[in-house]
Amino acid sequence: MPTRATKRGDERTPLAGEYDVLVCGASFAGLTVARELAGSGARTLVIDRYEIGERQTSACAAPTEWLEAMGVAASTRQTFDTLVVHTPHTTVDFRLPWTFSTFDYRELCGLLWDQCDAEFETAKVEGRSGRTVHTDRGDLTSPLIVDALGWKRVLAGNAYQPPDAPLSRGLEVHPHDSSDRLEIWIDRGYVPAGYGWSFPARDEVRIGIGSFDPRFHVKEPTVRLAEDLESDAVRYQGNWIPHKLRPATGEGIFFVGDSAGHCLPLTAEGIRTAFYFGIACGRELRSVVAGRASAADALRRYGEFSATHEWKFKWMLRTQKAVPRVPPRMLALALRGMERKSFVDWSFGHYLRIAHPSFAQAPAPARAVDAEPALQPAA
Ligand SMILES: Cc1cc2nc3c(=O)[nH]c(=O)nc-3n(C[C@H](O)[C@H](O)[C@H](O)COP(=O)(O)OP(=O)(O)OC[C@H]3O[C@@H](n4cnc5c(N)ncnc54)[C@H](O)[C@@H]3O)c2cc1C
């Protein structure tokens, strides 16, 4: 659990130095990279503008198996074996072949951090020149720099701004309520292209709207969905969500998680992919630290590994574009047809395999960093 408060004002002492690995961003992707480097002997610095776990960045629902594989299952709040999908003309219950769990963000980040042996500092990243990252507290240098800073891809140095960039937008409220149903709404009454959700997490429910079209404002429908569920629209949390894969390396930088567009289109699931690609990146960095590979090799292999997933991301993006075009009555018919157990098992099985939890399962000291090639998709 984080113990330090964010250093502000006079307490914000200058920061400078040279590190073996510099991880910028201390959320799902950055902490996973640092966790993968534990025990490697690398002097790793993780920086974020906030303390670890201070600012929740999602509705925090992920496949339970991933939480177990990452050693963070203790942060679980609720587990669901059924996904309830509402449309204006039908409601279907998908009995999943694996479960989803909601978790507490601060606790999960704390549990990831417990598995790291890196140093941490709060600092706002402002830019980069070559191997030097400029922060509001000073300059930091490293031969191995990771951008896990989210959708802005700050270290790439090129503008990636909504509404022109391939970004969705999401907003949610967190009323103190409870429910035992994991629900989504595909309903143009709330959002023309996108979906609404209600993800219970024991003593709060995360109710929100995601729009695939960044120009569509999600505040009013989020409030309306909360009202329809007789919940209070309180404690807001929202952000842009990338829905297009981007090169995972460039100018000598490793991009992981939302900064590489690793969030899945259609479902906006970006936590397990941040874990998955964070592990992949960490394994490559580890092989450089151990002297088994050059930084150039690691960049090439990690970039290629990410790119081998491109067709899956493109397929999800095509579906994201197609679903809003299906007339609502036809969508209801299609969903009822998909309710069959054999179909649900098949489709959700494929979906999980895009970033399967078995990828994380090798125990830390025995991770396959020696093997060539280091990175193989798990399933
Ligand atoms: C409303 C909403 C709900 C969502 N719900 C889910 C869900 O239930 N399940 C799921 O799988 N995905 C969900 N997502 C997507 C998911 O949140 C992202 O894909 C995921 O957070 C990506 O992780 P990341 O570590 O790459 O980036 P982030 O989690 O965005 O972390 C980026 C980190 O970088 C730091 N940072 C940013 N800029 C700077 C800077 N200049 N200097 C220093 N630090 C900086 C931030 O403080 C943050 O800690 C949701 C997204 C939204 C917006």
PDBQT file of the ligand as one rigid body, heavy atoms in Angstrom, charges set to zero:
ROOT
HETATM    1  C1  LIG A 401     -14.126   5.146 -17.501  1.00  0.00    +0.000 C 
HETATM    2  C2  LIG A 401     -13.219   4.013 -17.882  1.00  0.00    +0.000 A 
HETATM    3  C3  LIG A 401     -13.499   2.736 -17.425  1.00  0.00    +0.000 A 
HETATM    4  C4  LIG A 401     -12.677   1.663 -17.802  1.00  0.00    +0.000 A 
HETATM    5  N1  LIG A 401     -12.955   0.417 -17.312  1.00  0.00    +0.000 NA
HETATM    6  C5  LIG A 401     -12.155  -0.641 -17.611  1.00  0.00    +0.000 A 
HETATM    7  C6  LIG A 401     -12.401  -1.926 -17.035  1.00  0.00    +0.000 A 
HETATM    8  O1  LIG A 401     -13.304  -2.110 -16.229  1.00  0.00    +0.000 OA
HETATM    9  N2  LIG A 401     -11.585  -2.940 -17.403  1.00  0.00    +0.000 N 
HETATM   10  C7  LIG A 401     -10.536  -2.767 -18.273  1.00  0.00    +0.000 A 
HETATM   11  O2  LIG A 401      -9.822  -3.744 -18.570  1.00  0.00    +0.000 OA
HETATM   12  N3  LIG A 401     -10.259  -1.543 -18.806  1.00  0.00    +0.000 NA
HETATM   13  C8  LIG A 401     -11.039  -0.476 -18.481  1.00  0.00    +0.000 A 
HETATM   14  N4  LIG A 401     -10.748   0.779 -18.993  1.00  0.00    +0.000 N 
HETATM   15  C9  LIG A 401      -9.531   0.947 -19.808  1.00  0.00    +0.000 C 
HETATM   16  C10 LIG A 401      -8.313   0.986 -18.859  1.00  0.00    +0.000 C 
HETATM   17  O3  LIG A 401      -8.544   1.956 -17.870  1.00  0.00    +0.000 OA
HETATM   18  C11 LIG A 401      -7.004   1.359 -19.575  1.00  0.00    +0.000 C 
HETATM   19  O4  LIG A 401      -6.853   0.620 -20.749  1.00  0.00    +0.000 OA
HETATM   20  C12 LIG A 401      -5.828   1.101 -18.595  1.00  0.00    +0.000 C 
HETATM   21  O5  LIG A 401      -5.941   1.952 -17.495  1.00  0.00    +0.000 OA
HETATM   22  C13 LIG A 401      -4.483   1.272 -19.291  1.00  0.00    +0.000 C 
HETATM   23  O6  LIG A 401      -3.462   1.139 -18.343  1.00  0.00    +0.000 OA
HETATM   24  P1  LIG A 401      -2.090   1.965 -18.488  1.00  0.00    +0.000 P 
HETATM   25  O7  LIG A 401      -1.258   1.572 -17.320  1.00  0.00    +0.000 OA
HETATM   26  O8  LIG A 401      -1.571   1.801 -19.857  1.00  0.00    +0.000 OA
HETATM   27  O9  LIG A 401      -2.524   3.499 -18.403  1.00  0.00    +0.000 OA
HETATM   28  P2  LIG A 401      -3.214   4.315 -17.234  1.00  0.00    +0.000 P 
HETATM   29  O10 LIG A 401      -3.956   3.398 -16.333  1.00  0.00    +0.000 OA
HETATM   30  O11 LIG A 401      -3.967   5.422 -17.880  1.00  0.00    +0.000 OA
HETATM   31  O12 LIG A 401      -1.996   4.905 -16.398  1.00  0.00    +0.000 OA
HETATM   32  C14 LIG A 401      -1.193   5.952 -16.855  1.00  0.00    +0.000 C 
HETATM   33  C15 LIG A 401      -0.377   6.437 -15.674  1.00  0.00    +0.000 C 
HETATM   34  O13 LIG A 401       0.495   7.472 -16.138  1.00  0.00    +0.000 OA
HETATM   35  C16 LIG A 401       0.410   8.589 -15.271  1.00  0.00    +0.000 C 
HETATM   36  N5  LIG A 401       0.684   9.778 -16.073  1.00  0.00    +0.000 N 
HETATM   37  C17 LIG A 401       0.025  10.218 -17.162  1.00  0.00    +0.000 A 
HETATM   38  N6  LIG A 401       0.607  11.315 -17.662  1.00  0.00    +0.000 NA
HETATM   39  C18 LIG A 401       1.670  11.575 -16.867  1.00  0.00    +0.000 A 
HETATM   40  C19 LIG A 401       2.688  12.566 -16.877  1.00  0.00    +0.000 A 
HETATM   41  N7  LIG A 401       2.749  13.525 -17.820  1.00  0.00    +0.000 N 
HETATM   42  N8  LIG A 401       3.647  12.507 -15.928  1.00  0.00    +0.000 NA
HETATM   43  C20 LIG A 401       3.633  11.551 -14.985  1.00  0.00    +0.000 A 
HETATM   44  N9  LIG A 401       2.693  10.586 -14.905  1.00  0.00    +0.000 NA
HETATM   45  C21 LIG A 401       1.718  10.596 -15.845  1.00  0.00    +0.000 A 
HETATM   46  C22 LIG A 401      -0.992   8.560 -14.691  1.00  0.00    +0.000 C 
HETATM   47  O14 LIG A 401      -1.058   9.233 -13.458  1.00  0.00    +0.000 OA
HETATM   48  C23 LIG A 401      -1.238   7.056 -14.573  1.00  0.00    +0.000 C 
HETATM   49  O15 LIG A 401      -0.826   6.549 -13.318  1.00  0.00    +0.000 OA
HETATM   50  C24 LIG A 401     -11.564   1.874 -18.649  1.00  0.00    +0.000 A 
HETATM   51  C25 LIG A 401     -11.265   3.181 -19.094  1.00  0.00    +0.000 A 
HETATM   52  C26 LIG A 401     -12.084   4.239 -18.713  1.00  0.00    +0.000 A 
HETATM   53  C27 LIG A 401     -11.744   5.620 -19.169  1.00  0.00    +0.000 C 
ENDROOT
TORSDOF 0
